[in-house]
Amino acid sequence: MDKIKKILLENKAWAESKRDLDQEYFEKMAVDQKPEYLWIGCSDSRVPPSEITNTDPGQMFVHRNIANLVVHTDMNLLSVLQYAVENLEIPHVIVCGHYNCGGVKAALSNKSLGMMNNWVRNIKDIYFENKVDIDSIQDEAARVNKLVELNVVEQVHHLAHTSIIQRSWNVRKKPYLHGWVYDINTGLLKKLITMEPGAEIDSAYRFDY
């Protein structure tokens, strides 16, 4: 069977199964969204946010890119963040990386990846800042996973450095910022960092409100 046709048939079966459980399921879903979480995750196909967190449609607003980066010149990410925080008033923002991440592996190599070099450079900067510690790890997989964790923590701090988050902390006392990593081998999430609203930020990145 054609793969695209199969997806469309699976969609039809899924929609029918939802209506079987609740005839008004889609009518209620179409009214509005009030998600509790903004998920900033990796584009890796093995890390589907709603499935690994067992959340329902409508609970999670999602942005995904290679290696779950928060880049201050990324208008796509910043637009999602602003809408989630200011319009949807989401109380929790989660940055979730995963072990054995291809983007992080690329940052540890010297292989040229064309245009992707510019994106991976953001992770290379984190590697450079922690090079002594990372290079002291003998096992290659462990080196990758160490940088995966450092990258997640760094991206959470990048969130806290945005005017969007700082303004919301001042006005709403939300959102909480969370940094997690997903272990593909076990299916489990690991908490790395939590920043509460109003957390201390270095003066170089702090805005006055």
Buried (B, 14 or more C-beta within 10 A) or exposed (E): EEEEEEEEEEEEEEEEEBEEEEEEBEEEBEEEEEBBBBBBBBEBEEBEBBEBBEBEEBBBBBBBBBBBBBBEEBEEBBEBBBBBBBEBEBBBBBBBBBBBBBBBBBBBEEEEEEEEEEBBEBBBEBBEEBEEEBEEBEEEEEBBBBBBBBBBBBBBBBBBBBEBBBBBBEEEEBBBBBBBBBEBEEEEBBEBBEBEBEBEBEEEEEEEE
